[in-house]
Amino acid sequence: MKKIFLYILAGSLCFAACKKDDEVETFVEPEDINVRNSYDEQAIQKFMDNNYLDLQGNIKAFTSDAADDNEKKLSQLSPQTLPSGVIYIKRTGAQPEDSTPPSTGVAIGDSTQIKTMMRANYYLATETDGNISLGNPGTLLNNIDGSGSPVTDPMFYFVKKSVRVAAGQNSSYYEIEGLKEGLKYFTGFENLPDANTYNLQGVIIVPSKAAFGRDAHYNYTGYSLQNNCFVFSFQIYKANLRPTGQ
């Protein structure tokens, strides 16, 4: 009987040891907000080093294929970093003044309504065995690969007063402040036809501290977007004064 007990004990210990070896360590969100901000900063820099823009301004990852060897990294395209940590990259040849014929761009401010083609992804910056990087992307909006039609004032850019009042929330519950901040450094086209092929104007990268941070937010995806960074690539098809009362 004693031998049987010893065999069972040995087997249990062996099983536990094997299970521990097979377990994948899961990322634990750091309690210190300064650590989170550092993760974001390092991961975003790595993202800019590992990606480039194709001929239409889509963000593409470098591969081992020689076809992209001559492409410039995002980090080589004069990224501008704002005090909030938001980074914007203006794409040469894709702004209103670069169009044929050239047009005067419309400044984008707090009261500007936008119609846009946009790819908006979110990422969690994680650390595993000393390696800090942005994880797999999630989709916040993608009408480029989706409907193919411009969308007016996506709610994470501007939420109508009627919506937030009905929900008893303020605008920060819905809106990504870093996106609004970055767009102020771009101008929009006055009124491009919806059917025009997109030519993305640039990139805005928002660290979590300039997005939702650790605050409660609207349920956009079914998942928490707290501590997530956001990457936006876009073209503003139309920028105009938003109707009063919204």
GROMACS elastic network, one bead per residue, 0.5 to 0.9 nm:
[ bonds ]
;  ai    aj funct       b0    kb
    1     4     6  0.51471   500
    1     5     6  0.63554   500
    1     6     6  0.87461   500
    2     5     6  0.51454   500
    2     6     6  0.62826   500
    2     7     6  0.87383   500
    3     6     6  0.50515   500
    3     7     6  0.61877   500
    3     8     6  0.86517   500
    4     7     6  0.51033   500
    4     8     6  0.62477   500
    4     9     6  0.86242   500
    5     8     6  0.51324   500
    5     9     6  0.61348   500
    5    10     6  0.85958   500
    6     9     6  0.50271   500
    6    10     6  0.60652   500
    6    11     6  0.84951   500
    7    10     6  0.51459   500
    7    11     6  0.60764   500
    7    12     6  0.85650   500
    8    11     6  0.51062   500
    8    12     6  0.61181   500
    8    13     6  0.86508   500
    9    12     6  0.51387   500
    9    13     6  0.62498   500
    9    14     6  0.86304   500
   10    13     6  0.51955   500
   10    14     6  0.61721   500
   10    15     6  0.86233   500
   11    14     6  0.50685   500
   11    15     6  0.61088   500
   11    16     6  0.85631   500
   12    15     6  0.50748   500
   12    16     6  0.61101   500
   12    17     6  0.85455   500
   13    16     6  0.50925   500
   13    17     6  0.61164   500
   13    18     6  0.85986   500
   14    17     6  0.51057   500
   14    18     6  0.61480   500
   14    19     6  0.85422   500
   15    18     6  0.51268   500
   15    19     6  0.60455   500
   15    20     6  0.85493   500
   16    19     6  0.50921   500
   16    20     6  0.61591   500
   16    21     6  0.87068   500
   17    20     6  0.51494   500
   17    21     6  0.63516   500
   17    22     6  0.87966   500
   18    21     6  0.51430   500
   18    22     6  0.63067   500
   18    23     6  0.87638   500
   19    22     6  0.51338   500
   19    23     6  0.61946   500
   20    23     6  0.52941   500
   20    24     6  0.86287   500
   21    24     6  0.82499   500
   23    26     6  0.89131   500
   25   128     6  0.81790   500
   26   128     6  0.84746   500
   27   126     6  0.66306   500
   27   127     6  0.69779   500
   27   128     6  0.71069   500
   28    31     6  0.89491   500
   28   126     6  0.84948   500
   28   127     6  0.88605   500
   29    32     6  0.88494   500
   29    36     6  0.77273   500
   29   126     6  0.81343   500
   29   227     6  0.85370   500
   30    33     6  0.71794   500
   30    34     6  0.89094   500
   30    35     6  0.65002   500
   30    36     6  0.63505   500
   31    34     6  0.87843   500
   31    35     6  0.78776   500
   31    36     6  0.80469   500
   32    35     6  0.54019   500
   32    36     6  0.67143   500
   32    37     6  0.89531   500
   33    37     6  0.61929   500
   33    38     6  0.85833   500
   33   209     6  0.89212   500
   34    37     6  0.50578   500
   34    38     6  0.61608   500
   34    39     6  0.86492   500
   35    38     6  0.50132   500
   35    39     6  0.61962   500
   35    40     6  0.86664   500
   36    39     6  0.51125   500
   36    40     6  0.63015   500
   36    41     6  0.87268   500
   36   125     6  0.81146   500
   36   126     6  0.87896   500
   36   208     6  0.84368   500
   36   209     6  0.87960   500
   36   227     6  0.75410   500
   37    40     6  0.51041   500
   37    41     6  0.62170   500
   37    42     6  0.87198   500
   37   207     6  0.76626   500
   37   208     6  0.75339   500
   37   209     6  0.70311   500
   37   227     6  0.89738   500
   38    41     6  0.51208   500
   38    42     6  0.61888   500
   38    43     6  0.84487   500
   39    42     6  0.53584   500
   39    43     6  0.59629   500
   39    44     6  0.84316   500
   39   125     6  0.58999   500
   39   126     6  0.67169   500
   39   127     6  0.73469   500
   39   132     6  0.64044   500
   39   133     6  0.76734   500
   39   134     6  0.88701   500
   40    43     6  0.52091   500
   40    44     6  0.59522   500
   40    45     6  0.85245   500
   40   124     6  0.80928   500
   40   125     6  0.55432   500
   40   126     6  0.82770   500
   40   132     6  0.85811   500
   40   133     6  0.81376   500
   40   134     6  0.79081   500
   40   207     6  0.59882   500
   40   208     6  0.71860   500
   40   209     6  0.88928   500
   40   227     6  0.88174   500
   40   228     6  0.84893   500
   40   229     6  0.71058   500
   41    44     6  0.53174   500
   41    45     6  0.63078   500
   41    46     6  0.87883   500
   41    85     6  0.80578   500
   41   125     6  0.88201   500
   41   207     6  0.73034   500
   42    45     6  0.52239   500
   42    46     6  0.63502   500
   42    47     6  0.86997   500
   42   125     6  0.85645   500
   42   132     6  0.67767   500
   42   133     6  0.72430   500
   43    46     6  0.50807   500
   43    47     6  0.61368   500
   43    48     6  0.87205   500
   43   125     6  0.59474   500
   43   126     6  0.79798   500
   43   132     6  0.57429   500
   43   134     6  0.53984   500
   44    48     6  0.62476   500
   44    49     6  0.86540   500
   44   125     6  0.81628   500
   44   133     6  0.74845   500
   44   134     6  0.70783   500
   44   205     6  0.78933   500
   44   207     6  0.79154   500
   44   229     6  0.84221   500
   45    48     6  0.51771   500
   45    49     6  0.63482   500
   45    50     6  0.87712   500
   45    75     6  0.74502   500
   45   133     6  0.89216   500
   46    49     6  0.50332   500
   46    50     6  0.61907   500
   46    51     6  0.87721   500
   46    75     6  0.89156   500
   46   132     6  0.85008   500
   46   133     6  0.67489   500
   46   134     6  0.82502   500
   47    50     6  0.51596   500
   47    51     6  0.62284   500
   47    61     6  0.87607   500
   47    74     6  0.82189   500
   47    75     6  0.86792   500
   47   133     6  0.74683   500
   47   134     6  0.71078   500
   48    51     6  0.55390   500
   48    52     6  0.75542   500
   48    73     6  0.63386   500
   48    76     6  0.84135   500
   49    52     6  0.80661   500
   49    73     6  0.54223   500
   49    74     6  0.62485   500
   49    75     6  0.56314   500
   49    76     6  0.81882   500
   50    60     6  0.85719   500
   50    61     6  0.58839   500
   50    62     6  0.58928   500
   50    73     6  0.66876   500
   50    74     6  0.78339   500
   50    75     6  0.87853   500
   51    59     6  0.64041   500
   51    60     6  0.53759   500
   51    62     6  0.56425   500
   51    72     6  0.84078   500
   51    73     6  0.56772   500
   51    74     6  0.59879   500
   51    75     6  0.85175   500
   52    57     6  0.86486   500
   52    58     6  0.81197   500
   52    59     6  0.56749   500
   52    60     6  0.53560   500
   52    61     6  0.64014   500
   52    62     6  0.70255   500
   52    68     6  0.87191   500
   52    71     6  0.65188   500
   52    72     6  0.59741   500
   52    74     6  0.51566   500
   52    75     6  0.85578   500
   52    77     6  0.89390   500
   53    56     6  0.75228   500
   53    58     6  0.53117   500
   53    60     6  0.59561   500
   53    61     6  0.87488   500
   53    71     6  0.78331   500
   53    72     6  0.78227   500
   53    73     6  0.78609   500
   53    74     6  0.71823   500
   53    91     6  0.87883   500
   53   202     6  0.89764   500
   54    57     6  0.51341   500
   54    58     6  0.53874   500
   54    59     6  0.66257   500
   54    60     6  0.66989   500
   54    71     6  0.83362   500
   55    58     6  0.74449   500
   55   199     6  0.82426   500
   56    94     6  0.87669   500
   56   198     6  0.71127   500
   56   200     6  0.59782   500
   56   201     6  0.88342   500
   57    60     6  0.89529   500
   57    91     6  0.74414   500
   57    94     6  0.84693   500
   57   198     6  0.89078   500
   57   199     6  0.63498   500
   57   201     6  0.69651   500
   57   202     6  0.67924   500
   57   203     6  0.85420   500
   57   233     6  0.75675   500
   57   234     6  0.84111   500
   58   119     6  0.86237   500
   58   199     6  0.87719   500
   58   200     6  0.70789   500
   58   202     6  0.88810   500
   58   233     6  0.70752   500
   58   234     6  0.88793   500
   59    74     6  0.86734   500
   59   203     6  0.85612   500
   59   233     6  0.76416   500
   62    65     6  0.81452   500
   62    68     6  0.65314   500
   62    69     6  0.80185   500
   62    71     6  0.86153   500
   62    73     6  0.86204   500
   63    66     6  0.78404   500
   63    67     6  0.84680   500
   63    68     6  0.71774   500
   63    69     6  0.85748   500
   64    67     6  0.86324   500
   64    68     6  0.84217   500
   64    69     6  0.85707   500
   65    68     6  0.67084   500
   65    69     6  0.76415   500
   66    69     6  0.51711   500
   66    70     6  0.83111   500
   67    70     6  0.76144   500
   67    71     6  0.86233   500
   68    71     6  0.53464   500
   68    72     6  0.87332   500
   69    72     6  0.83983   500
   72    75     6  0.79344   500
   72    76     6  0.59452   500
   72    77     6  0.70311   500
   73    76     6  0.51524   500
   73    77     6  0.68537   500
   74    77     6  0.52837   500
   74    78     6  0.79388   500
   74    79     6  0.73390   500
   74    89     6  0.79148   500
   75    78     6  0.67657   500
   75    79     6  0.62415   500
   76    79     6  0.73526   500
   77    89     6  0.67580   500
   77    90     6  0.80522   500
   77    91     6  0.78810   500
   78    88     6  0.88133   500
   78    89     6  0.65790   500
   78    90     6  0.80621   500
   79    87     6  0.63191   500
   79    88     6  0.57235   500
   79    90     6  0.78057   500
   80    86     6  0.82268   500
   80    87     6  0.54181   500
   80    88     6  0.54034   500
   80    89     6  0.64604   500
   80    90     6  0.88972   500
   81    84     6  0.79971   500
   81    85     6  0.59548   500
   81    86     6  0.57436   500
   81    88     6  0.67376   500
   82    85     6  0.53626   500
   82    86     6  0.53286   500
   82    87     6  0.62821   500
   82    88     6  0.82620   500
   82   181     6  0.89274   500
   82   182     6  0.83407   500
   83    86     6  0.73488   500
   84    87     6  0.88298   500
   84   178     6  0.77158   500
   84   206     6  0.88696   500
   84   207     6  0.85834   500
   84   209     6  0.79172   500
   84   210     6  0.63803   500
   85   178     6  0.85059   500
   85   205     6  0.86787   500
   85   206     6  0.71090   500
   85   207     6  0.64402   500
   85   209     6  0.80258   500
   85   210     6  0.71426   500
   86   178     6  0.60427   500
   86   179     6  0.80702   500
   86   181     6  0.79058   500
   86   182     6  0.67737   500
   86   204     6  0.71569   500
   86   205     6  0.58237   500
   86   207     6  0.63913   500
   86   210     6  0.69521   500
   87   178     6  0.89649   500
   87   182     6  0.72805   500
   87   203     6  0.80485   500
   87   204     6  0.56876   500
   87   205     6  0.50500   500
   87   206     6  0.66108   500
   87   207     6  0.85762   500
   88   182     6  0.61449   500
   88   183     6  0.83835   500
   88   185     6  0.80300   500
   88   202     6  0.73908   500
   88   203     6  0.56055   500
   88   205     6  0.63109   500
   88   206     6  0.87637   500
   89   201     6  0.86180   500
   89   202     6  0.54122   500
   89   203     6  0.50834   500
   89   204     6  0.64858   500
   89   205     6  0.86609   500
   90    94     6  0.82124   500
   90    95     6  0.80312   500
   90   185     6  0.85953   500
   90   186     6  0.75692   500
   90   201     6  0.62879   500
   90   203     6  0.67875   500
   90   204     6  0.88179   500
   91    94     6  0.57763   500
   91    95     6  0.72901   500
   91   200     6  0.77238   500
   91   201     6  0.54002   500
   91   203     6  0.79437   500
   92    95     6  0.70894   500
   92    98     6  0.79991   500
   92   201     6  0.80010   500
   92   202     6  0.85641   500
   93    96     6  0.86341   500
   93    97     6  0.83677   500
   93    98     6  0.51786   500
   93    99     6  0.74080   500
   93   201     6  0.82593   500
   94    97     6  0.82153   500
   94    98     6  0.60302   500
   94    99     6  0.69901   500
   94   199     6  0.62611   500
   94   200     6  0.65628   500
   94   202     6  0.79021   500
   94   235     6  0.85764   500
   95    98     6  0.52495   500
   95    99     6  0.67390   500
   95   103     6  0.89312   500
   95   105     6  0.77361   500
   95   186     6  0.81848   500
   95   187     6  0.74412   500
   95   188     6  0.78941   500
   95   189     6  0.80926   500
   95   199     6  0.89864   500
   95   200     6  0.86809   500
   95   201     6  0.58725   500
   95   202     6  0.87788   500
   95   235     6  0.87982   500
   96    99     6  0.53597   500
   96   100     6  0.87174   500
   96   102     6  0.62901   500
   96   103     6  0.52582   500
   96   104     6  0.61894   500
   96   105     6  0.52274   500
   96   106     6  0.86046   500
   96   187     6  0.72896   500
   96   188     6  0.69087   500
   96   189     6  0.57115   500
   96   190     6  0.85727   500
   96   201     6  0.89035   500
   97   100     6  0.83203   500
   97   101     6  0.82507   500
   97   103     6  0.50928   500
   97   104     6  0.59640   500
   97   105     6  0.67078   500
   98   101     6  0.79557   500
   98   102     6  0.55936   500
   98   103     6  0.76959   500
   99   103     6  0.66348   500
  100   103     6  0.78687   500
  103   189     6  0.76074   500
  103   190     6  0.81817   500
  104   187     6  0.85402   500
  104   188     6  0.88361   500
  104   189     6  0.76643   500
  104   190     6  0.78839   500
  105   186     6  0.84081   500
  105   188     6  0.53074   500
  105   189     6  0.54176   500
  105   190     6  0.66640   500
  105   239     6  0.86450   500
  106   186     6  0.85421   500
  106   189     6  0.62226   500
  106   190     6  0.62180   500
  106   238     6  0.83828   500
  106   239     6  0.60652   500
  106   240     6  0.73945   500
  107   112     6  0.80480   500
  107   184     6  0.70422   500
  107   185     6  0.82166   500
  107   186     6  0.69213   500
  107   188     6  0.65688   500
  107   239     6  0.77344   500
  107   240     6  0.88004   500
  108   111     6  0.78817   500
  108   112     6  0.55554   500
  108   113     6  0.81742   500
  108   114     6  0.81922   500
  108   180     6  0.87129   500
  108   183     6  0.64395   500
  108   184     6  0.50964   500
  108   185     6  0.77314   500
  108   186     6  0.68065   500
  108   187     6  0.59241   500
  108   188     6  0.69149   500
  108   239     6  0.70376   500
  108   240     6  0.83566   500
  109   112     6  0.52333   500
  109   113     6  0.86761   500
  109   180     6  0.80132   500
  109   181     6  0.87171   500
  109   183     6  0.79878   500
  109   184     6  0.58667   500
  110   113     6  0.84795   500
  110   158     6  0.88745   500
  110   180     6  0.76090   500
  110   184     6  0.85212   500
  111   240     6  0.84939   500
  111   241     6  0.60568   500
  111   242     6  0.57412   500
  111   243     6  0.87646   500
  112   239     6  0.62941   500
  112   240     6  0.55257   500
  112   242     6  0.54035   500
  113   152     6  0.72727   500
  113   153     6  0.61034   500
  113   158     6  0.82974   500
  113   238     6  0.80234   500
  113   239     6  0.56869   500
  113   240     6  0.53807   500
  113   241     6  0.57848   500
  113   243     6  0.81715   500
  114   151     6  0.81926   500
  114   152     6  0.56559   500
  114   153     6  0.54692   500
  114   154     6  0.85699   500
  114   188     6  0.78285   500
  114   236     6  0.64270   500
  114   237     6  0.74585   500
  114   238     6  0.56891   500
  114   240     6  0.67406   500
  114   241     6  0.87848   500
  114   242     6  0.83962   500
  115   150     6  0.58581   500
  115   151     6  0.53292   500
  115   153     6  0.63175   500
  115   154     6  0.86123   500
  115   188     6  0.89631   500
  115   191     6  0.89176   500
  115   235     6  0.85833   500
  115   236     6  0.58783   500
  115   237     6  0.54493   500
  115   238     6  0.50205   500
  115   239     6  0.65687   500
  115   240     6  0.89459   500
  116   143     6  0.89167   500
  116   149     6  0.84966   500
  116   151     6  0.53832   500
  116   152     6  0.63412   500
  116   153     6  0.78278   500
  116   154     6  0.85971   500
  116   234     6  0.67054   500
  116   235     6  0.56314   500
  116   237     6  0.53911   500
  116   238     6  0.71255   500
  116   239     6  0.88582   500
  117   142     6  0.80065   500
  117   143     6  0.62215   500
  117   144     6  0.61167   500
  117   148     6  0.77423   500
  117   149     6  0.70591   500
  117   151     6  0.66353   500
  117   198     6  0.70569   500
  117   200     6  0.79458   500
  117   233     6  0.84940   500
  117   234     6  0.55287   500
  117   235     6  0.53563   500
  117   236     6  0.66828   500
  117   237     6  0.72440   500
  118   141     6  0.69073   500
  118   142     6  0.59213   500
  118   143     6  0.61709   500
  118   144     6  0.62551   500
  118   150     6  0.79369   500
  118   151     6  0.83587   500
  118   200     6  0.81352   500
  118   232     6  0.68968   500
  118   233     6  0.57412   500
  118   235     6  0.65470   500
  118   236     6  0.84687   500
  119   139     6  0.79854   500
  119   140     6  0.79352   500
  119   141     6  0.57265   500
  119   143     6  0.67348   500
  119   144     6  0.64117   500
  119   145     6  0.82431   500
  119   231     6  0.80959   500
  119   232     6  0.58068   500
  119   233     6  0.53789   500
  119   234     6  0.63628   500
  120   138     6  0.86352   500
  120   139     6  0.62542   500
  120   140     6  0.53311   500
  120   142     6  0.61700   500
  120   230     6  0.69510   500
  120   231     6  0.57828   500
  120   233     6  0.66423   500
  120   234     6  0.83237   500
  121   137     6  0.58791   500
  121   138     6  0.54261   500
  121   140     6  0.54492   500
  121   141     6  0.70326   500
  121   142     6  0.81814   500
  121   229     6  0.84525   500
  121   230     6  0.56790   500
  121   231     6  0.53663   500
  121   232     6  0.66208   500
  122   136     6  0.85407   500
  122   137     6  0.55769   500
  122   138     6  0.51819   500
  122   139     6  0.63979   500
  122   140     6  0.67275   500
  122   225     6  0.77475   500
  122   228     6  0.61277   500
  122   229     6  0.55700   500
  122   231     6  0.63416   500
  122   232     6  0.88624   500
  123   134     6  0.56955   500
  123   135     6  0.56511   500
  123   136     6  0.63626   500
  123   137     6  0.51136   500
  123   138     6  0.65390   500
  123   225     6  0.87057   500
  123   227     6  0.87876   500
  123   228     6  0.53506   500
  123   229     6  0.51917   500
  123   230     6  0.62672   500
  123   231     6  0.80882   500
  124   133     6  0.83364   500
  124   134     6  0.56097   500
  124   135     6  0.54689   500
  124   136     6  0.77792   500
  124   137     6  0.81077   500
  124   208     6  0.86225   500
  124   225     6  0.85495   500
  124   226     6  0.88323   500
  124   227     6  0.66418   500
  124   229     6  0.61547   500
  124   230     6  0.88690   500
  125   132     6  0.67924   500
  125   133     6  0.54100   500
  125   135     6  0.59848   500
  125   227     6  0.81622   500
  125   228     6  0.71398   500
  125   229     6  0.73600   500
  126   131     6  0.79579   500
  126   132     6  0.55305   500
  126   133     6  0.57936   500
  126   134     6  0.63777   500
  126   135     6  0.67419   500
  127   130     6  0.59426   500
  127   131     6  0.53013   500
  127   133     6  0.67800   500
  128   131     6  0.51137   500
  128   132     6  0.65723   500
  128   133     6  0.86911   500
  129   132     6  0.84483   500
  134   137     6  0.80305   500
  134   229     6  0.83466   500
  138   221     6  0.86335   500
  139   142     6  0.68311   500
  139   221     6  0.79930   500
  140   220     6  0.71563   500
  140   221     6  0.69221   500
  140   230     6  0.88314   500
  141   144     6  0.88609   500
  141   146     6  0.88870   500
  141   154     6  0.85293   500
  142   145     6  0.60049   500
  142   146     6  0.58784   500
  142   147     6  0.81830   500
  142   148     6  0.87499   500
  143   147     6  0.50670   500
  143   148     6  0.52556   500
  143   149     6  0.63936   500
  143   150     6  0.69916   500
  143   151     6  0.76576   500
  144   147     6  0.68308   500
  144   148     6  0.50767   500
  144   149     6  0.75445   500
  144   150     6  0.83566   500
  144   198     6  0.80860   500
  145   148     6  0.64340   500
  146   149     6  0.82470   500
  147   150     6  0.82999   500
  148   194     6  0.88840   500
  148   195     6  0.85479   500
  149   194     6  0.63512   500
  149   195     6  0.75027   500
  150   194     6  0.62983   500
  150   195     6  0.88827   500
  150   236     6  0.86753   500
  150   237     6  0.73437   500
  151   154     6  0.66860   500
  152   238     6  0.87835   500
  153   156     6  0.81337   500
  153   157     6  0.61614   500
  153   158     6  0.57152   500
  153   159     6  0.78194   500
  154   157     6  0.54416   500
  154   158     6  0.63105   500
  154   159     6  0.77310   500
  155   160     6  0.78625   500
  155   174     6  0.65952   500
  155   175     6  0.66428   500
  156   159     6  0.68936   500
  156   173     6  0.89718   500
  156   174     6  0.53755   500
  156   176     6  0.55686   500
  156   177     6  0.86428   500
  156   179     6  0.85563   500
  156   218     6  0.89434   500
  156   220     6  0.87671   500
  157   174     6  0.79528   500
  157   175     6  0.52191   500
  157   176     6  0.62027   500
  157   177     6  0.77848   500
  157   179     6  0.69495   500
  157   180     6  0.63673   500
  158   171     6  0.78204   500
  158   174     6  0.77945   500
  158   175     6  0.60653   500
  158   176     6  0.86680   500
  158   180     6  0.85941   500
  159   162     6  0.84506   500
  159   163     6  0.68073   500
  159   164     6  0.69798   500
  159   171     6  0.64818   500
  159   174     6  0.65994   500
  159   175     6  0.68671   500
  159   246     6  0.83424   500
  160   163     6  0.54040   500
  160   164     6  0.66735   500
  160   165     6  0.87140   500
  160   171     6  0.85507   500
  160   245     6  0.87070   500
  160   246     6  0.51744   500
  161   164     6  0.53895   500
  161   165     6  0.59271   500
  161   166     6  0.83770   500
  161   170     6  0.88576   500
  161   171     6  0.82299   500
  161   245     6  0.77466   500
  161   246     6  0.55175   500
  162   165     6  0.53090   500
  162   166     6  0.60220   500
  162   167     6  0.86157   500
  162   246     6  0.72930   500
  163   166     6  0.53305   500
  163   167     6  0.63592   500
  163   168     6  0.86244   500
  163   169     6  0.85924   500
  164   167     6  0.50622   500
  164   168     6  0.58725   500
  164   169     6  0.50302   500
  164   170     6  0.60248   500
  164   171     6  0.66833   500
  164   173     6  0.84966   500
  164   174     6  0.83088   500
  165   169     6  0.62532   500
  165   170     6  0.76196   500
  166   169     6  0.78992   500
  167   170     6  0.87623   500
  169   172     6  0.81527   500
  169   173     6  0.63902   500
  169   174     6  0.84912   500
  170   173     6  0.57977   500
  170   174     6  0.77551   500
  171   174     6  0.55340   500
  171   175     6  0.58893   500
  172   175     6  0.50881   500
  172   176     6  0.70413   500
  172   177     6  0.73337   500
  172   211     6  0.89912   500
  172   212     6  0.78746   500
  172   217     6  0.77452   500
  173   176     6  0.85429   500
  173   212     6  0.78276   500
  173   215     6  0.80160   500
  173   216     6  0.66681   500
  173   218     6  0.58526   500
  174   212     6  0.87119   500
  174   217     6  0.60577   500
  174   218     6  0.54116   500
  174   219     6  0.87627   500
  174   220     6  0.87899   500
  175   178     6  0.88782   500
  175   179     6  0.84199   500
  175   180     6  0.82675   500
  175   211     6  0.80466   500
  175   212     6  0.83229   500
  175   217     6  0.86881   500
  175   218     6  0.88240   500
  176   179     6  0.55998   500
  176   180     6  0.68086   500
  176   181     6  0.89186   500
  176   206     6  0.85751   500
  176   210     6  0.72834   500
  176   212     6  0.66845   500
  177   180     6  0.52050   500
  177   181     6  0.61487   500
  177   182     6  0.86718   500
  177   206     6  0.88618   500
  177   210     6  0.61818   500
  177   211     6  0.59577   500
  177   212     6  0.83236   500
  178   182     6  0.60785   500
  178   183     6  0.86002   500
  178   204     6  0.84243   500
  178   205     6  0.81724   500
  178   206     6  0.56045   500
  178   207     6  0.79902   500
  178   209     6  0.87089   500
  178   211     6  0.58287   500
  179   182     6  0.51483   500
  179   183     6  0.61530   500
  179   184     6  0.88482   500
  179   204     6  0.68065   500
  179   205     6  0.79461   500
  179   206     6  0.67807   500
  179   210     6  0.83999   500
  179   211     6  0.79556   500
  179   230     6  0.86402   500
  179   232     6  0.79009   500
  180   183     6  0.53156   500
  180   184     6  0.67062   500
  181   184     6  0.56258   500
  181   185     6  0.77726   500
  182   185     6  0.58247   500
  182   186     6  0.76409   500
  182   204     6  0.61852   500
  182   205     6  0.83745   500
  182   206     6  0.85051   500
  183   186     6  0.53032   500
  183   187     6  0.77556   500
  183   204     6  0.77857   500
  184   187     6  0.74332   500
  186   201     6  0.83097   500
  186   202     6  0.86919   500
  187   236     6  0.78207   500
  187   239     6  0.80807   500
  188   191     6  0.87007   500
  188   235     6  0.75752   500
  188   237     6  0.65082   500
  188   238     6  0.60611   500
  188   239     6  0.53276   500
  188   240     6  0.87160   500
  189   192     6  0.64300   500
  189   235     6  0.84363   500
  189   236     6  0.59855   500
  189   237     6  0.52969   500
  189   238     6  0.51463   500
  189   239     6  0.62725   500
  190   236     6  0.86481   500
  190   237     6  0.70133   500
  190   239     6  0.56822   500
  190   240     6  0.72456   500
  191   194     6  0.87444   500
  191   237     6  0.59674   500
  191   239     6  0.73138   500
  191   240     6  0.88087   500
  192   195     6  0.83327   500
  192   196     6  0.69263   500
  192   236     6  0.86291   500
  192   237     6  0.50509   500
  192   238     6  0.62496   500
  193   196     6  0.55717   500
  193   237     6  0.75304   500
  193   238     6  0.88585   500
  194   197     6  0.83531   500
  194   237     6  0.74548   500
  195   198     6  0.87632   500
  196   199     6  0.89388   500
  196   237     6  0.89093   500
  198   234     6  0.86228   500
  198   235     6  0.68618   500
  198   237     6  0.87058   500
  199   234     6  0.82271   500
  199   235     6  0.65470   500
  200   203     6  0.83291   500
  200   233     6  0.64937   500
  200   234     6  0.50008   500
  200   236     6  0.83390   500
  201   233     6  0.74185   500
  201   234     6  0.59551   500
  201   235     6  0.51335   500
  201   236     6  0.77634   500
  202   232     6  0.82296   500
  202   233     6  0.56864   500
  202   234     6  0.62516   500
  202   235     6  0.75070   500
  203   231     6  0.70779   500
  203   232     6  0.55247   500
  203   234     6  0.69513   500
  204   230     6  0.81108   500
  204   231     6  0.59027   500
  204   232     6  0.50974   500
  204   233     6  0.65922   500
  204   234     6  0.86859   500
  205   229     6  0.74278   500
  205   230     6  0.57993   500
  205   232     6  0.63418   500
  205   233     6  0.88584   500
  206   209     6  0.80117   500
  206   210     6  0.60387   500
  206   211     6  0.64521   500
  206   228     6  0.88855   500
  206   229     6  0.55861   500
  206   230     6  0.50357   500
  206   231     6  0.63642   500
  206   232     6  0.82926   500
  207   210     6  0.56077   500
  207   211     6  0.65335   500
  207   213     6  0.84216   500
  207   227     6  0.83402   500
  207   228     6  0.71701   500
  207   230     6  0.65847   500
  207   231     6  0.88238   500
  208   212     6  0.62009   500
  208   214     6  0.81687   500
  208   225     6  0.87832   500
  208   226     6  0.72896   500
  208   227     6  0.50135   500
  208   230     6  0.74551   500
  209   212     6  0.67295   500
  209   214     6  0.80305   500
  209   227     6  0.74256   500
  209   228     6  0.86240   500
  209   229     6  0.82636   500
  210   213     6  0.67657   500
  210   229     6  0.85029   500
  211   225     6  0.88840   500
  211   226     6  0.83193   500
  211   227     6  0.82545   500
  211   228     6  0.76567   500
  211   229     6  0.71474   500
  211   230     6  0.76259   500
  212   215     6  0.56276   500
  212   216     6  0.73567   500
  212   217     6  0.67509   500
  212   225     6  0.69772   500
  212   226     6  0.57161   500
  212   227     6  0.70729   500
  212   228     6  0.76634   500
  212   229     6  0.89342   500
  213   216     6  0.86452   500
  213   225     6  0.82490   500
  213   226     6  0.53803   500
  213   227     6  0.50700   500
  213   228     6  0.72780   500
  213   229     6  0.88487   500
  214   225     6  0.85492   500
  214   227     6  0.58805   500
  215   226     6  0.66197   500
  215   227     6  0.88720   500
  216   224     6  0.86290   500
  216   225     6  0.88357   500
  216   226     6  0.75003   500
  217   220     6  0.84214   500
  217   224     6  0.81738   500
  217   225     6  0.77224   500
  217   226     6  0.79804   500
  218   221     6  0.89078   500
  219   222     6  0.57880   500
  219   223     6  0.71467   500
  219   224     6  0.74177   500
  219   225     6  0.84300   500
  220   223     6  0.76380   500
  220   224     6  0.85961   500
  220   225     6  0.84049   500
  221   224     6  0.77000   500
  221   225     6  0.82197   500
  224   227     6  0.85850   500
  224   228     6  0.85598   500
  225   228     6  0.54055   500
  225   229     6  0.84520   500
  226   229     6  0.87909   500
  235   238     6  0.89990   500
  236   239     6  0.67702   500
  239   242     6  0.87938   500
  240   243     6  0.89736   500
  241   244     6  0.86465   500
  242   245     6  0.88479   500
  242   246     6  0.75652   500
  243   246     6  0.64820   500
